[in-house]
Amino acid sequence: MRKFKFKINGNDYEVDIKNVEDNLVELEVNGSPYTVEVDQKLEPSKTPKLVRSVSVPSTDTHPSMAKTSSPQAPKGAGNIKSPLPGVILDIYVNVGDRVKVGQKLLTLEAMKMENLIESDKEGTVAAIVKQKGDSVMEGDILISIGE
């Protein structure tokens, strides 16, 4: 169960605890078995279990499904924001283009990985705020989409 090393009055002792039940402990000291009665009830220590709720990453949704906080609201005008800091590598739309939910808008390089930014809104591209090669921070507006 557990092993300990003790030094008492200069003598070394190896103690191996075999079993703990109520207030009785079965152990071996330097290979000799002993049963020790303790004046209080002992509980064997247990490692706690970590319980986590199941989380579903946002990447598991269907690409044509809008990722908005209120699905009943109109999916028109709004801004596409940067999900993480990085550099814009490519922009696939122009001002005036009609976009649909799930359509690729731009590629963002972050931590040496290319991230495809898709539209979560339907409408017309009103403005492209950041350009190819621009550095962006998390939450920066990249593209504005109008009705």
Phi, psi and omega in degrees: 000297177216147179238141179225155173238128180239152172234113182238122182050040178083355179262136179271137178229133173254119183247126179242110180279119184270315186206145176231120176225123183050249180247016178252132180238125174263125182214167176238132176245115183050039177090350179266126182282143178220151169243122185245134176260127182256147186282003175219158181286130181255140176252129176295140182287141179238141177281126182291148177268136175272127180245120180241145178286152180285128178243141179251120180295151181294343180285349181276355180281161178292139185299334181272003180268129181292136179256071181241163183284335179230096185298337181283338183290157178299142185262024185279243189303148177164184181244146172261121183252157179287126180283343180200162180290145179177198181234136179283123180266316183214148173237128187258359181233163177236163177299132180098347179291144176271128180241151177245165177297130179093354180285139180286135183253314182201167175247131181242125176267125178220128180052045178062024176234142178270128181243125179275123179261119181253158179283136173250013180227158176246137180160202181249139179292114181273321181203144172252105188284318180252148183249169178303131181094349180287142172273137181231154175254164178300130178093352178294141177285127181259311184221139174257133179244130179252180180295000000 
